[in-house]
Amino acid sequence: MKKGGNIMINVIRKWFGTDNGRLQDAHAVSSATPVAEQADPAMEQLPEEVVHVCIVSGERMGNVIPVLHEERRTHVVLMYTEDMAARAAQLKRFFEARGVACTLRSFDAVDQASIFEAMRDLRLWLNRHAAASAWCVNVTGGTTPMKLALFDALRDASNANASFIYSDTRNEHIDNLTTRSREQYRDVLNVSDYLAAQGLREMASVSGHPNWQRILKDVGPAAAAMRSIALGPREWILGAINSAANPLLQKGKGPLKAASDRDRLRLVMGDQANDEKLAAYERERFPVIANDLKKSEEIDRLIDADVLRVINDKLWFPNYRAAYLLGGFWLEWFTAQAAIETGFTTDHFRHGLEFGWSDGSGDDRNSRNAVRNELDLCVVHRNRMLVVECKTRSSGKLTDSVYKLDTLRRRVGSALSNALLVSASPLTPDEYRRVLETGGIYFCAGPDLNRIGEFLSLWKEGRPEAWVPSDASFKPKTGQGSNNVSRKRGGGRS
């Protein structure tokens, strides 16, 4: 939170005599019993037990988490300015889809007098419609003048039926500034909830396919074999195999040049048994066109994993799935397996997630206006998101992936997010520099592929900053050593 926001919270703490900063456990403090204040019997009263008042701002989670954290029947009042109108409407849809009633109230922030007038009008509205409800006033969102006006308008009701709270997303707790209590966040968001709260919609995912867990187990030996090649002395074989497979994966080329993206994915996921068109694709042969690939220990590992075969002294991919994996996708599946082994459940994990930004029309799953994007993997745990991008050297420029990953982290994950770049090869000096420039990305590269589970465990514990890459995973310029990588790179919650 910005410095001005901290000053505002301290002002509120001093008002309630809590400026010593010592907060008690929430369960050790009894909340005040709400008392009706200037109730108007002619006005229709809200039926909910508690009304959460929030100011809509750029960061949604400070408002979303306390509402979902609430165990009482809740009504949300969203105060918003003109520039936040679309976000307020999206949050209203989000809350109502989860059974939480919501009222929108716009206000003019052209000057301080207008803000104070709007908050006094809010006080009148609450007196008329929610006098019998507890008021939970969230001073997390909005500018400092907005928080001050909200506090000024409702502070006299603090001993009756208003409590002021601050949602500390960085430290994962809710401070009740009135009762001098603190409560740690509960885990209230899964992947779908997180995306919806951010104004996004999940459209499809590879891990959502009914065969996904079986395929994950089936491709395990191939992914492990590719990892061992990536870490071995003849890493160039990895690039040669990738290059041989890539032409077979491109639309309009190779034996499956007429196949759609959907059909190609269905082949990978084993849907061809009941589909003659897919079965015909599966019978196609996929030659390995790479003159420099000879019989070797590394090739034998891939033959043992049944992703390469020798026919008439030539190497062949036995099927499309094999070409797909060796063309670079093995790294996604390898990382997905590490995530599952770390203990993330299917509700809190996605592999191959396709999502879209809302066009404001509500249910836009199939809307032409919905912009579609993809994440290799994402995990949500304790209301935090980890966005993961996996790259082999032949699957595109790694420097472009760094900027893409940083953009997705900011737009998809909010302030409660981290990003992880998984690379089959060590980072070059330029790639390492670009990771440092973003200030928000961790990386697991080259020999650290064996340590993906270690990073995921640290992130799950809320300690990603404890991750330190090995010296061999990157090639810094002179004077940049691994001991200061974590500090210089940042990568904590922004």
N, C-alpha and C positions, 0 to 999 in steps of 0.2 A: 504494500500500500504506500502511496505517496506521503511525503512528510506532512502536508496539510491535513491529510486524513488522520495521521497519528495524533496531531495536536487536537483535532476534534474529539477523538475518542478519549483523550486525557481530560478534556473539559467535562465530558459526560461523567467520567469516573470521579472527578473531583466533586461534581454536583451530588453524587450519591455517596461521597465519603469513601471511595475505594481507590484513591490515588496512590495508596501504598503498593498497589499492584499485586497484592496477595489474594488470590481467588480460591475459594473453597470448592470442593467437589460438588457437582450439581446435586447428587443424591443426598448430600448432607444438609441442604438448605431447602426449606419448605417455600414453595412459591406463594405469593400473596393471593388471597381469595378475591376474584374480581367483584367489584361493587358497581352497581348501575350508577351512571352519571348523567343527569339531565335527560332521562329517557323520555321520549315523546310517544305516547301510546297510539297516536294517530299514524305513526310511521311504521312500515313493515320492518320487523326485526330479522336480522340474519339468523338462521338456525344453527350455525356452527358455533362450537365451543370457544374457538380462538380465531382471531383475525390477524394474519401476518401482513404488515405494511412494509413494502419494499420500494426503493427507488431504482428504476431500470437503468443500467449503465452498460459499459462495454464488456465487463466481466460478469457472466451469468451465474456462475457456480456459487458465489457468495449469497445469492438470493435463493437459488434452487435447493441447495443442500439442507438449510434449516427447515424449509417447508416439508421436504420429504422426511426429514428427521423427526418431525412433529408426530406425536402419537394420538393427539386429540383431533376431533373433526375440525377441519381447517377451511377458512376462506382467505384468499389472498387478494390484497389490494395493491395493484401495480401503479405507481406514480411514474409518469414518463413525460419527457419533452418531445417536441416535434421530431427531432432527429432520431429518437428512439422508438418511434411509433411502430415500425415494422417488427422490431425486436420484442416490443411489448405484446403485440398481437401473436407472435410466435410462442412466447412464453405462456400466454393465456391458453393456446391450443395444447401446449405441453402439459400444463397443470390439469386442465379439464379432462384430457385423455387418461389421466391417472386418478380421476375421481375427486379432484380438488377444485371447488368453485373459485371463480376469479372475477374481479371487477377491475376495469381499466379506468384510470383518472389521469387526464392530460393536464399539464400546467405550463405556463409561460415562464421561461427562465431569462427573459430579456434583461432584467435587473433584479437586484436583491429585494426590492419592495414587492415585485410580482411573485417571487418565490415565497416570501413570508405570507403573502395573502393566500396563495394556493394551499399552503400547509395549514393555515387557520381554517380555510374552507374544508379541508380534510378532517380537521378536528370536529367541526359541526356535523359532517356526514357520519362520522363514527358515533358521535353522541346520539344521532337520530336513528341509525340503523344497527349499531353494534354495541349498545350500552350494556347489554347483558353478557357480552362476550369478553374474554380476555384479549387484550391488545398486545401483540408482539411486534415491536417497532424495530426493524432491521436498519441499522445505520451503517451498513457496509457499502452500499452502492451510492452513486451520485457524487457531486462535487462537494467540497467543504461548505460553501454557502447553503447548499440544499440540505445537508445533514444538520447544520446549525438551525435552519428554519424548521425542520421537522422536529428537532429536539425542543426548540423554543415553544412550538405549538402544543406539544403533547406532554411536556415535562411535569406540569401541574397535576396531571392525572396519574403520575407514576406510582403513588401509594394506593391508588384505587384499582385501576384495571389496565395499566400499561406497563410493560417491561421493555427495556431497551436492550437489544442484543447486537453483538458484532461477530460476524462469521470470519474467523481467521483461517483462510484457505491454505496459507503457507504452513501453518502449524497444526492444521486439521482439528480445530476445536471451535466451539461456540461459547463466547463470553456473554453471560447475562450481566449487564452492567448495573442492573437494578438490585438483583438478589445477591450480587457478588459471588456468582458461581461460574463454574466452567465445566463443559461437557465435551468429551472427545467425539469426533464424528463417528457415526456408525457407517457401515458399508451400505449405502442406499442406492447406488447406481451400478447397473450392468452396462454392457456395450450399447445396447439399443437405447437405454435411457440417456446415456451420456451423449450419444449422437443427436437424439431428439432434443435434448436440452440446448445443444449448440445450433439448433436450426437445421440439422442434417437428417437425411433419411437413409436407412440401410436398404439397399436394393437387392443385393445378392452377396453370397460369399462361397468360396470353395469349401470351407469347413461346414457350411450349412447343407452340403450334399449328404444324403443318407449313407453313401459308401465311404465318406471321408476317413473315418477312423480305421477302416479296413485298409484303404489305400495307403494311409500314413504308415501302417505297419508293413505293408508290402514293399514300399519304396525305401524303407529304412536301410537295408543293406547297400543299395545303390548310393544313397546320400552319404553313408559312412565311407564307402569306397572313394567317392569324389573328394570328401574331406581329407582322407589320408593322402590322396594325390596332391591336393592343394598344399598340404603341410610337408610334402616330401621333397627330395632333391631335384626331381624332374617335374617341377610345377608347370613347365611349358606344355606338357601333355594335356593338362586341363584346358588351356586355351585352344589347343589343336582340336580337341574333341568338341568344345563349344562351337568353334568355327565350322566344323563339319556338320553339326546338328542345326545350326541357326537357319540355313537356307530352307530346311524342311519345315521350319516353324512359321515362315513368313507367308502371309496370305497371298495367293496368286502364284506361288512357287511350289515346286516339288510334287510328289504324288498326291498330296491333298490340296492342290491349288484351288479347287472349287469348294472346299469345306469352309463353313462359317466358323467364327470364333466359338460359338456355342457348341457346334459339333466337335470341334477340336477338344474343348474342355470335357465334353461327355465321353470322348475316347479315353482321356486321361482317367476319368472317374469310373470307367468300366461299364458304361451304359450300352455297349454294343451288342450284348447278348440278345436283347429283344428288339433290335433295330437293324434291319437288313442293310440300310445305307451305311450305317456305322460299321457293320460287320464287313462290308466290302472295303471300306477304308482300312480296316484293321488288317485285311489280307494283303495290302500293298507292301512292297518291300522298300526299305529305306537304306540305301547304300551309304557307307561312310567314305566320303570323298576326301581323303587326306593321305597323301603319299608318304608323309613323314611319320605316320603311325605304324609302328612295327610291333611284333610280339614282344611283350615285356611283362615284368611283374605287375605294373600298374594296369595294363590291359587285361591281364589274367584276373585281377580283382573285379573288374567290371564284367568280364565274362561269367565269373562265378556268381555275380549279382544279377545275371540274366538281363543286362541292359546292352550288352554287345554279344554278337555271335560271329563265328568264323564259318563262312560258306565259300567253298572253292578257293581257299587261301585268301579270301577277302573279308574285311570286317563289315558287318551289317548291324543296323539297329533292328532288333526283332519286331518292334512295333512303334507306334507313334508316341506312346507314353515314355519309352526309353529315350527317344530323340528329345522329347520335351524336357525330361529330367536332365540329360547330359547337355542340353542347350543352355542351361543356367538355372532352371527352376529347382534343381536339387537343393540349393541353399535355402530357399523358402521352407521346404519340407523339413530340412534338417533343423532349422530354427524353430519351426512349429513343434517338432518332436521335443525339443529342449523346453519349450514353454509348457507343454503338457506334463513333462516329467517334473517341472518345478511346482506343479500343483494347481495351475490355472484351469478353471472349469470352462465348459463350452459357453456358459452365460457371460463369462468375463473375458472371452478370447475369440478373435476372428482371424482366419487365414484367408487371404485373397478377397478382402472386403471391397465391394463396389458400393459407393454411396453417392448421393447427390445433394447439392445445396437447394434448399426450398425456393420455389419461385413465388411463394406467398399464397398459393392457392389451396393450401391444406394438404390433402392426400395426393402427393405428386409422384408416387412411385413410378408411374408410366408416363409422366408428363414430358412432352417434347422440350419444354423449357428447363427441365431439371438438368443441371450440369453434372455429368457423371465423372467420378474420380475413383482411384483405386489405392488401397493400402496393402502392402505385402502382408503385414501382420499388425494387429493392435491388441492391446491388453488393457483392461480396466480393473483396478484393484484399489480398495479403500478410497473410492471416488477420484482416483488419479488415472490418467491415461498414459500408456507408452505406445508411441508410434514407431514401427520398425520398417526399415527399408533394407532389402537384401540385394547385393550386387556382386556378380562375378565380373571379371575383367572384360569379357566380350559382350556383356549385356547393356552396354551404354557407358557414356562418360560419367565417371564417379563424381567429378566436380559438379555436374548438373544435378546429380542425385542429392548432393549435400544441400543445395538451395531448395530443391523440391521438398526434401524432408523437413527443412526448417519452416517452409511455408505451411506445409500440412500440420506440423506440430502446433503452430500458432493459430491456425484457422480451425482445426478440428479439435485439438486437445485443450485449449484454454490455458489459463495460468497453472492449472493443476496437471501439467503434462510434461513428459520427457520424450526424447527421441533417441533411437539407437540405429546407427548405421552398421550393418553387418557386411563385411567385405571378405571375399575368398582370398584376396591378396593383401599384403601390407600396404598402407597408404603411402603414396609418394609425397615428397615435400610440399608440392602444390596442393594436393588433396588435404594433407594435414593442416596446412595454413588456412584453408577454407573452412575446415571444421572448427578451428579456433575462432575464426571471424564470426561465425554464427552465434557463439556463446551459449548454445542450447542443445548441442548434440553430443552424445557419447558414441564411441565407436568400439567395435570388436572385430579385429581384422587379422588376417594371416594366421599365425600360430595361436592366436587367442580364440579361434573357433572352438577349441576344446574347452574354453572357459565361458561360453555363452550362458550355461546354467548358473555359473557363479554371479554373473552380472544380473540375471533375472532374479536370483534370490535376494541380492542386495536391493534391487529396485522394489521387490515385493515387501521388504522390510522397511521401506521408506528411506534407504540409505544409498542411493545411486552415486552420491558424491564420493563414497568410499572406494569406488571402482578405479583402479589404476592399470592402464594398458601395459603390456610387457614392452620392453625396448624393441623387440623384433617385429612388433605389429605396425610400426610406422617408421618413417625415415625423415626425422626433423632436420631442419637446417642447423648448422653449427650453433651450439649454445642452448638448444632446446632439448632437454632431457626428459625422461619419463617421470622423474620425481615431481615435476611441476605441471605435468599434463593436465591432471584433474583440476587444479586451481586455475590455470590459464584458459582451459577449455570452457569452464563453467558447466553448463548442462543441468544445473539445478532448476528449480521452479522459477519461472520468470515473473 
